[in-house]
Amino acid sequence: MNSHTTGIDNAGLTPEDLAALRQGLLEQRAFRHEQLREFDRASPARADRVAHRRAPSQLEVHVKLAASARMVLADVEAALERLETGQYGGCELCRWPIPLQRLRIVPQARYCARCQQVKEVGR
């Protein structure tokens, strides 16, 4: 694997850690792909929506859930790319390693917990 310009090479994670995290990301990717296929199957055709007058709130929830699934899928894909390039596990803001505990819970995490809070407050 390549070393990142910040000097973080997968944040000191062991090969076993990386393998387990990669497996979790692959499972998450498969789950999100299946979830999006389900959303596509459940989404009625435009004519069907008009004919059945599906509640606007139901459509809004459906759209928001699908958008959320797409965002998580993009994050998972980005994490898999970082794994391949040796950039996985380093916070994109402070450049410190993201603790293994956090990566086990949120394997697609781009930020350490402190920087994640800073990002969320700044929204």
Accessible surface in RSA format (square Angstrom, percent):
REM  Atomic radii and reference values for relative SASA: ProtOr
REM  Chains: A
REM  Algorithm: Lee & Richards
REM  Probe-radius: 1.40
REM  Slices: 20
REM RES _ NUM      All-atoms   Total-Side   Main-Chain    Non-polar    All polar
REM                ABS   REL    ABS   REL    ABS   REL    ABS   REL    ABS   REL
RES MET A   1   128.78  66.7  52.96  35.1  75.82 180.5  59.90  50.9  68.89  91.3
RES ASN A   2   104.68  72.2  99.31  96.0   5.37  12.9  23.67  57.0  81.01  78.3
RES SER A   3    79.06  66.8  52.28  69.8  26.78  61.7  38.19  81.3  40.87  57.3
RES HIS A   4    37.75  20.6  29.42  20.4   8.33  21.3  12.78  13.2  24.98  29.1
RES THR A   5   139.92  99.5 100.86 102.3  39.06  93.1  91.81 123.3  48.11  72.7
RES THR A   6    55.32  39.3  19.50  19.8  35.81  85.4  28.39  38.1  26.93  40.7
RES GLY A   7    58.22  71.8   0.00   N/A  58.22  71.8  31.67  86.9  26.55  59.5
RES ILE A   8    23.29  13.3  18.79  14.0   4.50  10.8  23.29  16.8   0.00   0.0
RES ASP A   9    71.67  50.2  58.57  58.3  13.09  31.0  18.53  43.6  53.14  53.0
RES ASN A  10     5.68   3.9   5.68   5.5   0.00   0.0   2.74   6.6   2.93   2.8
RES ALA A  11    16.10  14.8   0.14   0.2  15.96  36.3   4.73   6.7  11.37  30.1
RES GLY A  12    73.26  90.3   0.00   N/A  73.26  90.3  41.18 113.0  32.08  71.9
RES LEU A  13    23.40  13.0   9.63   6.9  13.77  34.6   9.94   7.0  13.46  36.2
RES THR A  14    62.99  44.8  59.68  60.5   3.31   7.9  60.55  81.3   2.44   3.7
RES PRO A  15   103.71  75.6  95.53  87.1   8.18  29.7  99.52  82.2   4.19  26.0
RES GLU A  16   127.22  73.0 118.07  89.3   9.15  21.8  69.27 134.0  57.96  47.3
RES ASP A  17    27.10  19.0  23.30  23.2   3.80   9.0   3.71   8.7  23.39  23.3
RES LEU A  18    16.85   9.4  16.85  12.1   0.00   0.0  16.85  11.8   0.00   0.0
RES ALA A  19    57.09  52.5  49.09  75.8   8.00  18.2  51.48  72.5   5.61  14.9
RES ALA A  20    68.92  63.4  51.39  79.3  17.52  39.9  59.65  84.0   9.26  24.5
RES LEU A  21     9.67   5.4   7.93   5.7   1.75   4.4   9.67   6.8   0.00   0.0
RES ARG A  22    60.17  25.3  60.17  30.7   0.00   0.0  31.36  42.9  28.81  17.5
RES GLN A  23    93.38  52.2  92.56  67.6   0.83   2.0  36.92  78.6  56.46  42.8
RES GLY A  24    27.21  33.6   0.00   N/A  27.21  33.6  22.78  62.5   4.43   9.9
RES LEU A  25     0.00   0.0   0.00   0.0   0.00   0.0   0.00   0.0   0.00   0.0
RES LEU A  26    62.88  35.0  58.32  41.7   4.55  11.4  58.70  41.2   4.18  11.2
RES GLU A  27   103.24  59.3  95.06  71.9   8.18  19.5  41.15  79.6  62.09  50.7
RES GLN A  28    48.61  27.2  44.23  32.3   4.38  10.4   6.00  12.8  42.62  32.3
RES ARG A  29    75.05  31.5  75.05  38.3   0.00   0.0   4.38   6.0  70.68  42.8
RES ALA A  30    61.05  56.1  51.84  80.0   9.21  21.0  58.33  82.1   2.72   7.2
RES PHE A  31   113.43  56.8 106.62  66.0   6.82  17.7 112.76  68.4   0.67   1.9
RES ARG A  32    44.45  18.7  44.45  22.7   0.00   0.0   0.00   0.0  44.45  26.9
RES HIS A  33    71.93  39.3  70.56  49.0   1.36   3.5  46.70  48.1  25.23  29.4
RES GLU A  34    69.20  39.7  69.20  52.4   0.00   0.0  42.71  82.6  26.50  21.6
RES GLN A  35    45.46  25.4  40.33  29.5   5.13  12.2  14.72  31.3  30.73  23.3
RES LEU A  36    24.10  13.4  24.02  17.2   0.08   0.2  24.02  16.9   0.08   0.2
RES ARG A  37   115.46  48.5 113.78  58.0   1.68   4.0  53.23  72.7  62.23  37.7
RES GLU A  38    85.52  49.1  84.38  63.8   1.14   2.7  36.41  70.4  49.11  40.1
RES PHE A  39    29.96  15.0  29.49  18.3   0.47   1.2  29.88  18.1   0.09   0.2
RES ASP A  40   106.88  74.9  91.25  90.8  15.63  36.9  26.87  63.2  80.01  79.8
RES ARG A  41   149.65  62.8 115.64  58.9  34.01  81.0  77.10 105.4  72.56  44.0
RES ALA A  42    62.46  57.4  39.46  60.9  23.00  52.3  51.03  71.9  11.43  30.3
RES SER A  43    44.10  37.3  29.67  39.6  14.43  33.2  11.32  24.1  32.78  45.9
RES PRO A  44    23.80  17.3  11.43  10.4  12.38  45.0  21.14  17.5   2.67  16.6
RES ALA A  45    69.91  64.3  52.79  81.5  17.11  38.9  64.61  91.0   5.30  14.0
RES ARG A  46   179.94  75.6 173.33  88.4   6.61  15.7  55.00  75.2 124.94  75.7
RES ALA A  47    77.72  71.5  65.36 100.9  12.36  28.1  72.20 101.7   5.52  14.6
RES ASP A  48    57.35  40.2  51.67  51.4   5.68  13.4  19.84  46.7  37.51  37.4
RES ARG A  49    70.01  29.4  66.30  33.8   3.71   8.8   8.83  12.1  61.18  37.1
RES VAL A  50    76.81  50.5  71.77  65.0   5.05  12.2  74.01  64.3   2.80   7.6
RES ALA A  51    78.31  72.0  40.74  62.9  37.56  85.4  51.58  72.6  26.73  70.8
RES HIS A  52   133.72  73.1 108.85  75.7  24.88  63.6  81.21  83.7  52.51  61.1
RES ARG A  53   183.93  77.2 162.79  83.0  21.15  50.3  69.50  95.0 114.43  69.4
RES ARG A  54    74.21  31.2  57.72  29.4  16.49  39.3  23.92  32.7  50.29  30.5
RES ALA A  55    40.95  37.7  34.64  53.5   6.31  14.4  38.35  54.0   2.61   6.9
RES PRO A  56   110.40  80.5 104.80  95.5   5.61  20.4 107.01  88.4   3.39  21.1
RES SER A  57    71.63  60.5  67.47  90.0   4.16   9.6  48.50 103.3  23.13  32.4
RES GLN A  58    97.88  54.7  92.11  67.3   5.78  13.8  26.53  56.5  71.35  54.1
RES LEU A  59    45.92  25.6  45.86  32.8   0.06   0.1  45.92  32.2   0.00   0.0
RES GLU A  60    92.80  53.3  86.43  65.4   6.38  15.2  34.09  65.9  58.71  47.9
RES VAL A  61    85.14  56.0  84.09  76.1   1.05   2.5  85.14  74.0   0.00   0.0
RES HIS A  62    26.21  14.3  23.50  16.3   2.71   6.9  14.05  14.5  12.16  14.1
RES VAL A  63    89.92  59.2  88.28  79.9   1.64   4.0  89.92  78.1   0.00   0.0
RES LYS A  64   126.96  61.9 121.48  74.5   5.48  13.0  80.60  72.5  46.37  49.4
RES LEU A  65    92.43  51.5  90.11  64.5   2.31   5.8  90.41  63.5   2.01   5.4
RES ALA A  66     8.50   7.8   8.50  13.1   0.00   0.0   8.50  12.0   0.00   0.0
RES ALA A  67    40.42  37.2  38.74  59.8   1.68   3.8  39.84  56.1   0.58   1.5
RES SER A  68    50.62  42.8  48.69  65.0   1.93   4.5  21.27  45.3  29.35  41.1
RES ALA A  69     0.88   0.8   0.32   0.5   0.56   1.3   0.38   0.5   0.50   1.3
RES ARG A  70   125.26  52.6 119.89  61.1   5.37  12.8  56.01  76.5  69.26  42.0
RES MET A  71   130.44  67.5 125.68  83.2   4.76  11.3  94.46  80.3  35.98  47.7
RES VAL A  72    30.09  19.8  30.04  27.2   0.05   0.1  30.09  26.1   0.00   0.0
RES LEU A  73    21.61  12.0  21.61  15.5   0.00   0.0  21.61  15.2   0.00   0.0
RES ALA A  74    59.04  54.3  48.60  75.0  10.44  23.7  54.91  77.3   4.13  10.9
RES ASP A  75    52.27  36.6  52.26  52.0   0.00   0.0   2.01   4.7  50.25  50.1
RES VAL A  76     0.00   0.0   0.00   0.0   0.00   0.0   0.00   0.0   0.00   0.0
RES GLU A  77    64.54  37.1  59.76  45.2   4.78  11.4  33.78  65.3  30.76  25.1
RES ALA A  78    25.67  23.6  17.76  27.4   7.92  18.0  24.53  34.6   1.14   3.0
RES ALA A  79     0.00   0.0   0.00   0.0   0.00   0.0   0.00   0.0   0.00   0.0
RES LEU A  80    15.38   8.6  15.35  11.0   0.04   0.1  15.38  10.8   0.00   0.0
RES GLU A  81   104.06  59.7 101.40  76.7   2.66   6.3  44.99  87.0  59.07  48.2
RES ARG A  82    22.48   9.4  22.31  11.4   0.17   0.4  19.42  26.5   3.05   1.8
RES LEU A  83     0.00   0.0   0.00   0.0   0.00   0.0   0.00   0.0   0.00   0.0
RES GLU A  84   103.51  59.4  87.47  66.2  16.04  38.2  37.27  72.1  66.24  54.1
RES THR A  85    34.83  24.8  33.63  34.1   1.20   2.9  32.16  43.2   2.67   4.0
RES GLY A  86     0.00   0.0   0.00   N/A   0.00   0.0   0.00   0.0   0.00   0.0
RES GLN A  87    66.76  37.3  60.12  43.9   6.64  15.8   2.87   6.1  63.89  48.5
RES TYR A  88     0.19   0.1   0.19   0.1   0.00   0.0   0.19   0.1   0.00   0.0
RES GLY A  89     1.80   2.2   0.00   N/A   1.80   2.2   0.00   0.0   1.80   4.0
RES GLY A  90     8.67  10.7   0.00   N/A   8.67  10.7   3.69  10.1   4.97  11.1
RES CYS A  91     0.51   0.4   0.00   0.0   0.51   1.2   0.00   0.0   0.51   0.6
RES GLU A  92    55.73  32.0  44.03  33.3  11.70  27.9  20.54  39.7  35.19  28.7
RES LEU A  93    89.02  49.6  62.61  44.8  26.41  66.4  63.67  44.7  25.35  68.2
RES CYS A  94    35.60  26.9  12.08  13.5  23.53  55.3  20.21  51.2  15.40  16.6
RES ARG A  95   107.29  45.0 100.47  51.2   6.83  16.3  33.77  46.2  73.52  44.6
RES TRP A  96   179.94  72.2 177.98  86.1   1.97   4.6 151.22  80.6  28.73  46.6
RES PRO A  97    62.75  45.7  52.66  48.0  10.09  36.7  52.66  43.5  10.09  62.7
RES ILE A  98     3.35   1.9   0.63   0.5   2.72   6.6   0.63   0.5   2.72   7.4
RES PRO A  99    74.67  54.4  63.81  58.2  10.86  39.5  74.67  61.6   0.00   0.0
RES LEU A 100    45.45  25.3  38.28  27.4   7.18  18.0  38.28  26.9   7.18  19.3
RES GLN A 101   139.91  78.2 136.62  99.8   3.29   7.8  41.76  88.9  98.15  74.4
RES ARG A 102    47.88  20.1  42.71  21.8   5.17  12.3  16.36  22.4  31.52  19.1
RES LEU A 103     0.04   0.0   0.04   0.0   0.00   0.0   0.04   0.0   0.00   0.0
RES ARG A 104   153.33  64.4 126.10  64.3  27.23  64.8  46.37  63.4 106.97  64.8
RES ILE A 105   141.04  80.3 114.14  85.0  26.91  64.8 119.57  86.1  21.48  58.3
RES VAL A 106    48.30  31.8  47.12  42.7   1.18   2.9  48.30  42.0   0.00   0.0
RES PRO A 107    19.03  13.9  19.03  17.3   0.00   0.0  19.03  15.7   0.00   0.0
RES GLN A 108    30.14  16.9  28.13  20.6   2.01   4.8   4.59   9.8  25.56  19.4
RES ALA A 109     7.30   6.7   0.00   0.0   7.30  16.6   5.94   8.4   1.35   3.6
RES ARG A 110    74.09  31.1  70.70  36.0   3.39   8.1  19.42  26.5  54.67  33.1
RES TYR A 111    34.03  15.9  34.03  19.4   0.00   0.0  13.53  10.2  20.50  25.3
RES CYS A 112    15.53  11.7  15.53  17.3   0.00   0.0   7.84  19.9   7.69   8.3
RES ALA A 113    56.09  51.6  53.20  82.1   2.89   6.6  54.34  76.5   1.75   4.6
RES ARG A 114   150.87  63.3 145.28  74.1   5.60  13.3  72.66  99.3  78.21  47.4
RES CYS A 115     5.52   4.2   5.52   6.2   0.00   0.0   0.00   0.0   5.52   6.0
RES GLN A 116    43.28  24.2  43.28  31.6   0.00   0.0  16.14  34.4  27.14  20.6
RES GLN A 117   117.96  66.0 116.78  85.3   1.18   2.8  33.36  71.0  84.60  64.2
RES VAL A 118    86.10  56.7  79.23  71.7   6.87  16.6  82.78  71.9   3.32   9.0
RES LYS A 119    88.16  43.0  78.59  48.2   9.58  22.8  33.04  29.7  55.12  58.7
RES GLU A 120    87.62  50.3  74.79  56.6  12.83  30.6  18.41  35.6  69.21  56.5
RES VAL A 121   131.60  86.6 105.15  95.2  26.45  63.7 112.15  97.4  19.45  52.7
RES GLY A 122    67.42  83.1   0.00   N/A  67.42  83.1  35.37  97.1  32.05  71.8
RES ARG A 123   219.36  92.1 151.02  77.0  68.34 162.7  87.51 119.6 131.85  79.9
END  Absolute sums over single chains surface
CHAIN  1 A     8076.8       6838.4       1238.3       4633.8       3443.0
END  Absolute sums over all chains
TOTAL          8076.8       6838.4       1238.3       4633.8       3443.0
